[in-house]
């Protein structure tokens, strides 16, 4: 819908501050996009807390159900396999039915499957392993639309110059979840039993799915947004008509669009970069505590405390990386410079973990590892880049492909490191392997990605409302 510029602007009512704009009077912007960002941060925190439930309860489950280490390893892997397999279908669903409904259903279903894991002890022992594996698989599949949905919502609600910070904030929730929920879940296991971890976290997610439906809307439909904020979004690169344009004939997601994305050099470089960046993530999520105990001789208690330090540093670095990127953009630097600078610098900083091979003092090991994860946080701007580059018609599908490539590391990294340790009897080459991944991520963004810009699909009908000078049309919000 085009703005009607033939007469005076219509009266608008802002429910947040009760200010009006009548006959040209300036209307103060609402800040609904920050409420949207809070919702993304909270749902991502719950998302990662639910992923961590099995690791927190793992030892108790192993003891009570008689599961050996091999069986527990297979259960751990169930989430990763399903999460990767569900990325492209999840992204397609987001583009086909919109972020609000698909994401709400995703939250509700993964929370139900999380809750049901609390009743596995009621299943006959012969079926307990298979039941737990299947429930973890279903949690992974249900969570698949989450990060593509996050990127899609950020693209719709945030101007280009604010996307780096917004993406970094929701992405940093993965570290925040570890810091906040790990101690809580540990206390629940110790005081109430492992079953209650799944029941409590599942219940929290189910309740939050209702909160999500209440507060998440497209910019054109949100009851709290006013015209000033909407115009600010639409004129500064926010894809405010993303879900409206998916309804145009011929503009829905199609599987041939996948070929256009994966054959694009820029996108291929971005996919490779995310795969390598996630190798660092999964090293810290899987082998890092084992490294502290086996290679450095720390007690399990001490290793558990120290393992939380990289998460804190990753959270701080993650927020700073987004702020730095958007600051560079506001200072007049190109989008490519603004996004690549934190990514490349962060990845090079992450390579400092290799220096752990040459020091003996525990405090130096901890310092280098914290520095490495801080760098990883600064460089974790992949989702901001996706919001900048994904074709508007298939932002969800593009995010699904991106997350598929990135999360292949959840399968390969733990396995490769395991083989390295088994063949060398040491973690030294494992640290080198992870450091090489950091270097390859920086290399990919420097020499493969090229200019960062939005991909325009071939064979897609143009959007009649789009302005020539902007990324998104500036249609008025529904009131």
Buried (B, 14 or more C-beta within 10 A) or exposed (E): EEEEEEEEBEEBEBEBEEBEBEEEEEBEBBBBBBBBBEBBBBBBBBBBBBBBBBBBBBEBBBEBBEBEEEBBEBBBBBBBBBBBBBBBBBBBBBBBBBBBEBBBBBBBBBBBBBBBBBEBBEBEEEEBBEBBBBBBBBBBBBBBBBBBBBBBBBBBBBBBBBBBBBBBBBBBBBBBBBBEBBEBBBEBBEEEBBBBBBBBBBBBBBBBBEBBBEBBBBBBBBEBBBBBBBBBBBBBBBBBBBBBBBEBEEBBBBEEBBEBBEEBEBBBBBBBBBBBBBBBBBBBBBBBBBBBBBBBEBEEEBBBEBBBBBBBBBBBBBBBBBBBBBBBBEEEBEBBBBBBBBBBBBBBBBBBBBBBBEEEEBEEBBBBBBBBBBBBBBBBBBBBBBBBBBBBBBBBBBBBBBBBBBBBBBBBBBEBBBEBBEEEEEBBBBBBBBBBBBBBBBBBBBEBBEEBEBBEBEEBEEBEBBEEEBBBBBBBBEE
